[in-house]
Amino acid sequence: NFHYTFLVFFYMKLHVILLGGSGATGKCLVSRLLSCDQVDSVTNIGRRVYDSLPTDPKLTQVVAHDLSDLSNVKLPHDSYHLGFCTIGTTRADAGSDAAFRLVDYTYVMEFANQCKKLNVQGFHVLSSVGSNKNSWFLYPKTKGEMEDSIMNLEFPVSVAYRAPLLERGEAARTMEKMGSIFLSSMTTDEVANSMLLNALSIAGDDTKSGHSAISASQMHRILKHNK
C-alpha cells in the first residue's frame, strides 16, 4: 500500500492554498512551491495583490479584505491537497493584545476552517518554539491555543512547525536581531523549505496521520537529510 500511495502521489499534481504569502517566510514558501514540479497551482489569500510575489502562471492571488471571514472568497479550485499558513505578527507590531490575537489566532483559525471545507488533506502551520496553551505569556499562549484548535479540526494530517527565532535579513525585528546573538535561529527560507519538504514527505506516506508538532531541531534535521 505504501509503494502504491507513494507512486500515486509522486505523479499527482498538487493544488496548494496559502495564507501569509506576503510575509518573510511566506514569500520564501511561495517561491519554493512555484519551483516544485509536484505542485500544479498555488493560491495565495491576502488583503491585496502583492507586487512582491512572483508573476507565474501557477500562482493565483485572491483578495480577501477581511481575513476573519473567508466564507465568500472566490477560489480557483473547489478542493486543495495542501494548505499552508505562515501568517503572524508580534504584540509590538500589532499594537495591542487583541490585535495580536486577531492575526495569530482568529485569522489562522478562519483559514484552517475554510481549508477543512476545501477537503485539504495536509494542513501545515507556522508556530513558534515555546508554544504552550497554559503559558501566562501572550505570545506562547496564543500559539499553543492555535495549535490545540488546529488539532481539534482533525485534518487527515496537520503539522505545527515550532520555528526558532527567524533570520529575516534587513527585515529582522529588533528583538530577533538581539535574540539571534544568544539563541538558535533559522533563516526564513530554511523554515519554508523544511515545511515544504516535510509536507511532501507526509503526503506520500499513508502511514502518517493525525496532528503533530515539529521542533526547531527536527526542522534542522529535515533540511540536513534532504541536502
N, C-alpha and C positions, 0 to 999 in steps of 0.2 A: 504493500500500500504506500509506503514512504516513497519508493522509487517512482511509482506511478504519479503520485501527487507532485513530486519534485519536477518530473518531466512536463506535466501539465502546466505547472506554474512557470517553468523556465520559458516556455513558448507563449505564455499568456502575455498580452499587452495590458498593462495596468492603468486604471483610471485613479488618479490621486487628487484628493481635495485638501486644502491647506488654509489655516488661519494664522496670520502673523508673518506672511511672506515679505513684508516690507521692513521687518526688523533686522538686526545684525545677524542673528542666527538664521532667520527665515530666508534672507537673501541668499545665503550660502546653500541652504537646503534646496531652494528653487533652482539654483544653478546646477546642483548635482542631480536633481530629479530630471531636468531637461536633457542632461547629457547621458542619462541612463537608458540603455537600449530596451529594458523591460518596461519602461514607463511610456505609455501611449499618449496620455494627456495629463496636464496639471491645471487644476482650478484653484486660483487664489482668491479668497474673500477678503476684502478690505474696504475702508471708508471711501476710497477713491481709486482711480487708476494711477499706478505708481510708475513714473518715468525711470526710477532706479532699477526696476525689474527688466529683464531682457525681452526684446521683441522676438518671439519664437512661435511658430505655428502650433506647438504643443501647449502653449500657455494661454489660458483664458483668465482675465481679471474681472471678477464680479464685484460690483459696488454694492455695499450694504451700509447705509448711513447710520443705522442703529444696530450695533453688534450685539445688543442684548435681546434682539428679536429678529431671527433669521428665517422665520416661518414663510415669508413671502418672497424670499430671494429666488430669482430665476437662475437655474443652473443648467449647464450644457448636457448633463447626464442625469438619468433617473437613479443611478446607483454608482457606488465607488468601491474600489477594492481596499484602498488605504486612506486613512486620514491622519494628518499631522497638525499639531498645534504648537506653535512656538511663540505665541503672543505673551507679553509680560512687561511689567514695569516695576518701579520701586515706590515706596511711600513718599520719598522726596520728590521724585518726578511727577507722581500723581497729584500731590498736594494735600491729600487727606487720607485717613484710614478708609473711608467709604469709597473714594475714587480709586484707591489701590485695589480693594476687593472687587470693585466693578470690573476691572480689567482681568485680574489674575484668578478670579473665581467665576463671576457671572458670565463674562464673555466666553471663557473656556467651556463652561458647562452648557451654555446655549449652543455652542458649536458642536460639542460632544453629543448632545441630544439630537441635533439635526443629522449628525453622522450616523447615529443609531437608526434613524428613519430611512437613511440612504443605503442601509444594508452594508455599511462599512465592516469589513472582516477584521481589520487590524487598525487599532487606534493608538497613535504614538504621541505622547505629550511631553513637552519640556517642563521639568520641575526643577528642584534645587536640592543640593546637599543640605542635610539637616531638616528636611521637611518632616513635620510632626504635628498632627491634628490636635495633640494635647499640649502643645507649647504655649507659654504665656506671651510669646512674642508674635507680632502680627504676621511677619513675612513667613517664617516656617509653619505657623499655624494655618495660614491660608493655603499654602502649598499642600500641606498634609490633608486638609479638608477637601481640597480639589482632588487629590489622588484617591481618597476614600470614595468620593462621589463618582468618579470615573469607574472605579472597581464595581460599584453597585449598579452601573448600567449594564454590566455583564455582556460586553462585546465578546465575540469568539476569542479575540486576543486584544489585550490592552497593555501598554507598557508606559511607565513613567520614568523619564531619564533624569536622575538626580545629579545634574551637572554641577561642577565646582565653579569657582569664580571664572567669569568669561573674559578672555582677552579680545577686546574689540578694536585694537589699534587706536587710531585717533578718536574714535567714538567712545572710548572707555570712560565710564563714570568715575568720579573721584575716588569713591570707596573701593572700586575694583582695582584702580591703579595702586592704591595703598595696600590693599589686601594681597595682591599678587606677589608682593615682595616676600610675604611670610607664608602664604597658603598655596596649596595646589591649584592649578588653573588649567584651562584648555582654551584654545582658540575657538572662535565661533564656527569656523569651518570644520574643525575636528569634532565638535559637538554634532553638527549637521551630518557629517559623514558617518559617525557612529550610529546615529538614529536611522539613517537610510540603510546602512549595511545590516543592522540588526533586524529592521523591518523586513527586508528582502529575505533574510535567512529564515525568519519565523514563518513568513508567508509560504515558503517552500517546504515546510515541515509540519505534517498533520499530527505530530505527537505533541506539539506546543499549543497550549490553550490556556484561557483564563488570564488573570491580571498578574503583573509582576512589576517590580521596581528595579531599575538598573543603577548601580552605584557609579561614582566617578571612576573608581579603579576598574570596574567592569567595562566601562566605556573605553578606557585606555587599552584594555586587553582586546576588545573588538577591533580597534584600529591596528594594534600590533599583529594580530592574527590575519589581517587582510592586506598587509603590506606586499 
